[in-house]
Each structure stands twice: as C-alpha cells, then as structure tokens.
Amino acid sequence: MRSLNRIAAIAAITTSVVKAKSTYSPARPPAIPLAVRSPYLNAWLQREGDSGPVLPGSWPRHWTGGTLGWQGLIAVDEVTYNWMGSWPGPQLADQTSVEYTSTKSIFTLDVAGKVTLTVTFLSPVYPHDMARQSQQFSYVVVSAKSADGVEHSVQVYMDVTGEWVSGDVSEVVQWESGTSGDVSYHRFFRESQEEFGEDDEIAAWGNWYLATSSDSSLTWQIGEDATVRSQFVDNQLLTNAAESNFRAVDDAWPIFAFSHDLGNVGSDSVERVFTLGLVQDNVIHFAGLSGEMEPVPGLWSSYYQDEISAMVAFYTDYRYALDASSALDQQIQTDSENAAGQDYATITTLAVRQTFGGLQYAGAASKPYIFLKEISSNSDIQTVDVIFPAYPIFMYLNATLAKYLLDPLFENQESGAYPNAYAEHDLGTFPVAKGYPDGNDEPMPLEECGNMIIMSLAYAQRTGDMAYLTAHYPLLSQWAYFLVEESLIPEDQLSTDDFAGTLSNQTNLAIKGIIGLKAMSQIAQLTNHSDSYGAVADSYLQGWRSLAINTAANPPHTTLSYGQNETYGILYNLYPARLLNLSFIPQDIYTMQSDFYLTIAGEYGIPLDTRHPWAKSDWQMFAAAVASNSTRDLLVSKLARWVGETASDRAFTDLYDVNTGDFPEGGPYFMARPVQGGVFALLALPK
C-alpha cells in the first residue's frame, strides 16, 4: 500500500491528471463521514490541502487521522480507474459532487466521460430501534450508469486492509472467507486478541467483516495489496482464492477484496451493496451496582443468534435502512429549516452521525446501556459534561436514550464505590468504566452536580418517567445539597471548559448551579418530597444578578467572573432553564446577553470568553436557542459559514479560532466529539 517500490511498475504508467473541482452540498465540510456508527467504526474522508475532501486518490482516515486502507476501483471497457483510496496506478475518476445528509455521504464521479458512478456511504441512525442501532456496521452502495448514451462493460471492486483491526500494524492479522445465504463475507481479526484493549484508539478485540451479495457476478480474493489489485486491473475479476500465510498488518499488506461484474451498463443504474463493520461479544468493562468489574455484552447479542446472523441481518436490511434513513434525513432537514433556515440544516445534518458515532450500545434488551466515549479530548467514558452538551439531540430524537446514558453513572455512584459527596466526572477511560473508588476523578463538582440534576429532570419531563426521579432521589438530593452550599459563590474550580483552566466566582458556572437548584425544586414536587430548593434558587438568582452583571458597560452584559468588569463569556448555561421550561430566568437577562453577543462577533462566531479567541460550536448553539431571532440567525450563519470555509481538516471540531476558523493556536485539537449533539439545541426546546 505505502510500499511504493513494490508497485513502481504500475505507478510508472499512472497518467497525470488535474482533479476537477468538486461541488459540495450543503457545504464543503472539513471531513465527511464515511462509516461512522461507533467509537471503533469511525472512518472519515478528510479535506486535503486547499481542496475539499476528495474520494479518488485519498485514504479514508480513522478519527485520529490514522490511515484506514480502503480501496475502490472500477473497470470500464477493460480500463481501470480509482474511485477511492490512494493506491497508485489506475487513473483517478473525477469527483464531480458530494452531498451529505444526516445519515448519508453521496459522491458522484465521472469515469472517463463514459460512466457516472455514484457511491453512497450510509450509516443509519435508529433513534427508536435499539436492535438495529446496536450493530457496528455501515453500508457502501456503488451504482453505475452510462454517461454518454453507450453501453459499457463495467466491473466494480472494493478492498480493505488489516489496518482496521489494529492500530499497531506489527500485530498479526488472520482471516477467512465464507457465505451465509445470499451474503458472501471476509472475516478478519487480530491473532492476539486483547479484550477491552486499544492500540491508537482502535479496538484490540473483535471480528471485522466486509460483506456483499453472493451472486454469480462476484469474485473475491485475499492476499498482498499489489498482487490482488493488479489482478483486478489486468483481468477485471479476482481469483476466488486466499493466501494462507497469516502475517502482520504491514507485512506485504494483506487485503480483503470483492469484485462484481455489472455486465453491460446502459442508461439504467446498476448497483451493488457492501457492508463493513465490527462484531464484539463484550464491549465494556463496567463497575455497576455490584461495585465489581464485570464484562458487559454488546447489545446486539440480545437480538441476533450469533455474529454471522447479525452481520447477515444488517446486510439484508439495506432497503429498510435506506427508507428509514431517508425519512430521518427529511425530518431533520425540514425541522432544521423551519427552526432557523438552511444554514441551520447545514450544521445539524453534519452532526448526527458524529454524535451517534461516539456511542456504544451494551447490555441486554431488558436492561440496555449506552456508553459514551469522549472522543479525541481524553477518551474518558461516560463524561457527564460531554453527555450534557450532547443532550439536545437525544431530547429531540428520543428522550428515552438519555436514561441509558445516565444509568451507568447512577449505578456506579449508588454502589457506594465513589466517596465524594458531589457527582462523578466520568467512569474511567473507554472502554473500561471502573469509576473512581479513590475519588480522584477530574474535579468539576458544581458542573457535574448541576448537569446530573438538569438531565435527570429533562429525561423525566419528556418521557413521563417520574419513577426514575423517585428511584434516584437520595443521590439527587445529595447533589442538590452540594449546590446549596456552593452555587452562589463558586470556589476556584474547573468548569466543562477545562482547557481554559480553573477560575473562581465563575458567572456561567454559578447560574448552572442555581438552575440546577430550581430543577431540584421540580424534582422534589414531582416525587412528593418537601421542597426547600425553589426558595434558595430564587434567592440565589437575585444575588447572582447583583454580582454577575456589568451594568456600566454599553451594552451591559454578564462578566466571566464576578467583579471582573473587563471580561465576558458566553452565558450558555441559561439554556437549561428554557429546556426544562422553568420560567425562572427573567427575559431581560436573555435579552441583555442576546444584544451583547452582536457586539463581540468575530469572523466565524463569538468567542467563548475573553481568555482566548476560541469559539465553541455547541455552546454557541445553546446561546442561539435562547437568543433573539437576529442574534440566533447571526450565530447560525457564522457557524454554517465556518463549516464550508474552515481550514481544519478533521471531523467537525467543536473548538476553533473565531477569526481564522482553524484549530486554536496553542489549544487542544478536538475532533469527532459527540458534544456536537448540542447543535440540536434549537430543536430540543419544548414546543
């Protein structure tokens, strides 16, 4: 693959071509999701240089930026072209357009003016279907038709490398091929399995499958990359044979390939469907109510007899998946346009697969869990202040999902294994959710207590599950007591924006705690407990007003920290009050902040606060959701423009320089994080 000396003869005949500029709709994103359904099935096409993401000639990438060998070829009248991947040799097809929706990335390519090739990467999202969403598989649909009115002989080819099975390319990969019903597959996996282990963020356990239909047009082959690909280039078919010498991923690069002969293709499209994905028996190591570490199976195993059955079920479900995905695409597109126009749809539709790609479905049908990976920031599992910004997408699509995200946090703390009085920050490092028996998690006490109370009430309001509040009332009230002690005058501590460091008397953090107390007042009333929290929240709000607002400024606004009149910060923690419909924060505060944001806007949004010229996409949409229409539209339009112009080249970062649009200089590089569910803040508000 990258051993160019081994294929110099092929490379020597490469025709030099100039890539035509592709169009992008609804915008040219920094990276396009290809196969994105879980933390381990997370492949993207990154922007290359000054151009947008281009499929022919580029390797797909894991969210880390590491190469995932994935090659596509097409033969037209016995001449081969490259439609995906960076293997040198065949001339590149010409990518003419790319469109993304919430669940699909659709590439249109011109092959020598003879054939139009459409390649659709479909990663379905099933908000209400736990069985289907539990599968770590994705679809690739390749469709060809004549572009010049003449029939052409067409064959399509796809392979993947062992890079999918291990982030350590010195690890030995094993393989086998088989057929089940009408589905043919390659199964490939690490020889040395390490359950719950990772190498460079790639799972060190489980079995990968590349599958397609086993019709008479199909040929297959497993072997060295140059050998197998050259076989297709020379013969437009494969040998139906596999090499037997298992070896390291980077030892003569074994690949797993399929080829379909589409016959003579005319004006009617001819398509073939492939699936790619991972099956793992156990997916999380978790210390729950028992306090002991126990393996948690993949939720898929509750619905499918075995992994072959699961793989085949996903493949044969394609037509249902296509219909369901198209319906969800249309729902999100329409709702987003109605909420804030096409610019808003440009943002929301890019965030869907990314958010769900941070989730691992686990447990049993009778007791499901959803575990979240804090992708790219530090790989924590079940980080409360990552679930919180992602929460709007779950409130919008299916609030019941929130319970499955909160349950692991409640169970671990209710086991007695966590010694601190405040809410736990996370449960460990994905996929090991052992918690912190020593209480040494990252300390964000006020942040996480407020978050847990707010999210618990939001779930109960949307689902009517008041029993959930009753069951967890002792812990919720424990956290509320902490808020009583700490909310109005927060001590020096971290907020969720921990990259900015600790700060005392944080205005935005204080209002979260105060809203958390008002939410606890509702919880007490809904569970027939005496309510002392509402009066405290009312009193604290008045105190907060006198401490937090620079009334002498023109226009007036809240400060980043009490008394620091030269500072400001986005007051995104006003949003939960509207999400919970508390009717608690006076409208003049919303109006004041909304007017102020108009005066600090940069090229691509508004800065998070005065410490850095850094913007956060999720918090901007929280602010937009409770702002005036003019401020909302400004924030939405600037973020949508950033999507199409950013110099960043990884999956939809939530942290960027507000003026350059690039990753923040001297700051962390965030990418592919599930916090982007927060851009659904407008759609999550109660109707």
Sequence and secondary structure as in RCSB ss.txt:
>XXXX:A:sequence
MRSLNRIAAIAAITTSVVKAKSTYSPARPPAIPLAVRSPYLNAWLQREGDSGPVLPGSWPRHWTGGTLGWQGLIA
VDEVTYNWMGSWPGPQLADQTSVEYTSTKSIFTLDVAGKVTLTVTFLSPVYPHDMARQSQQFSYVVVSAKSADGV
EHSVQVYMDVTGEWVSGDVSEVVQWESGTSGDVSYHRFFRESQEEFGEDDEIAAWGNWYLATSSDSSLTWQIGED
ATVRSQFVDNQLLTNAAESNFRAVDDAWPIFAFSHDLGNVGSDSVERVFTLGLVQDNVIHFAGLSGEMEPVPGLW
SSYYQDEISAMVAFYTDYRYALDASSALDQQIQTDSENAAGQDYATITTLAVRQTFGGLQYAGAASKPYIFLKEI
SSNSDIQTVDVIFPAYPIFMYLNATLAKYLLDPLFENQESGAYPNAYAEHDLGTFPVAKGYPDGNDEPMPLEECG
NMIIMSLAYAQRTGDMAYLTAHYPLLSQWAYFLVEESLIPEDQLSTDDFAGTLSNQTNLAIKGIIGLKAMSQIAQ
LTNHSDSYGAVADSYLQGWRSLAINTAANPPHTTLSYGQNETYGILYNLYPARLLNLSFIPQDIYTMQSDFYLTI
AGEYGIPLDTRHPWAKSDWQMFAAAVASNSTRDLLVSKLARWVGETASDRAFTDLYDVNTGDFPEGGPYFMARPV
QGGVFALLALPK
>XXXX:A:secstr
   GGGGHHHHTT         EEES   SEEEEEESSSSSEEEEE  TTS   SBT   EETTS B  EEEEEE
ETTEEEEEEB  SSSEE EEEEEEE SSEEEEEEEETTTEEEEEEEE    TT HHHHT EEEEEEEEEEESSSS
 EEEEEEEEEEGGGT SSTTSEEEEEEEEETTEEEEEEEESS  TT EETTEESSSEEEEEEE  TTEEEEEEEH
HHHHHHHHHHSS  SEE    EETTSS EEEEEEEEEEEE SS EEEEEEEEEE SEEEEEE TTSSEEEEEBGG
GGTSSSHHHHHHHHHHTHHHHHHHHHHHHHHHHHHHHHHHHHHHHHHHHHHHHHHHTTEEEEEETTEEEEEEB T
TTT BBS HHHHHHHHHHHHHH THHHHHHHHHHHHHHHTT    SS  S  EETTEE   TT  S   HHHHHH
HHHHHHHHHHHHH  HHHHHHTHHHHHHHHHHHHHHSSS  SB  S GGG  BSSBHHHHHHHHHHHHHHHHHHH
HTT    HHHHHHHHHHHHHHHHEETTSSS EE SBTT TT  B  GGGHHHHHTT   S HHHHHHHHHHHTTS
 BTTB  SBTTBSEEEHHHHHHHHHTS HHHHHHHHHHHHHHHHH    SS  SEEETTT SS TTS    S GG
GGGGGHHHHS  
